[in-house]
Structures are given as structure tokens and as C-alpha cells.
Amino acid sequence: MPEPSGYRTDEYRAPTPATLAGARVVTTPEAERLWRAKVPFIDVLPRAPKPKGLPEGTVWRPKPRSDIPGSVWLVDTGYGALAPVMETYLMDGLRAATMGNPAKPVVFYCQRDCWMSWNAAKRAVAAGYSSVIWYPDGTDGWAEAGLPLEPREPAPRPDE
């Protein structure tokens, strides 16, 4: 699959390209080495927000997420089009993960065959980050390799 010129805006769970211009693509063993070296990992898997206007006393249980240990989950930041508030949320989270250093390596992931991580990594490259790493197998490849996962809650969304 060739890289599109822009962001993927639909059918996010589909085969992804093998490349991402301006970023390095890594396999699970390479991702594990980066993780052990304490390179920051950013998960961009979407999660439905708590519905507004639920009747008082309604229990809301979002789907749990098992994540690569130490990751930052910047929920919903991999869509092809982002509202300005979500673009700011992504860039603020990226800045925090890299300690404000756009040359610091950072790994983006989601699940296998998920364009969300490709889109988010492409945004980081477009924002001037020079050591963007994309891990296309995400938590699927990580779990298949027997590597640890841990429960994760997303960084608070600005619109919740």
C-alpha cells in the first residue's frame, strides 16, 4: 500500500503502508529496545467519550485499555481531521513526552492495521519533530511477543 499524500480520514482499521515519510518504522523487537531505553511511547487509540446528559446515577464504564507500560494515551488524536482543541491536546502531550525537545525520539502506536498511529506520527513530523518513530504492530504485536501490558487511562481530554 503506498502512502497517501494527506491524512487517512476513513476506514481507519485497514492495512497501512510499510513506510511513513519523515519517520522511522520499527518492528516489535526494535520497539522493545526503544522501550527498554526509555524512549517515550504515545498511544492514540480512540475511545468513546462519556455521553453527555446521562441520567444521574447512571454508571459509565468505558472499555478498558491494556497498554505498553509507561505510555501516554492521547486518546482520539489519530483521526484524519482534528478539531483545534484536539490538535492542541496532541501537541501539548507530545511536547510533554519529549520534554519540549523536537529532536527527542518518540514512538507512536495504536493497534495493528490502524491508521490512527500513522496519522498522529505524520502530524508530529509535520510539526517539526525530527525523530518520530512509528510502531505499526502496536499493542497487538507487543502482546503476541509476550511483552508486558498494563491498564491505562487516557490523558484527560480537554473537552471532558
Secondary structure as GFF3:
##gff-version 3
##sequence-region A 1 160
A	DSSP	beta_strand	24	25	.	.	.	ID=ss1
A	DSSP	alpha_helix	28	36	.	.	.	ID=ss2
A	DSSP	beta_strand	41	43	.	.	.	ID=ss3
A	DSSP	beta_strand	65	67	.	.	.	ID=ss4
A	DSSP	beta_strand	72	73	.	.	.	ID=ss5
A	DSSP	alpha_helix	84	97	.	.	.	ID=ss6
A	DSSP	beta_strand	106	109	.	.	.	ID=ss7
A	DSSP	alpha_helix	115	126	.	.	.	ID=ss8
A	DSSP	beta_strand	132	135	.	.	.	ID=ss9
A	DSSP	alpha_helix	138	144	.	.	.	ID=ss10
A	DSSP	beta_strand	150	152	.	.	.	ID=ss11
###
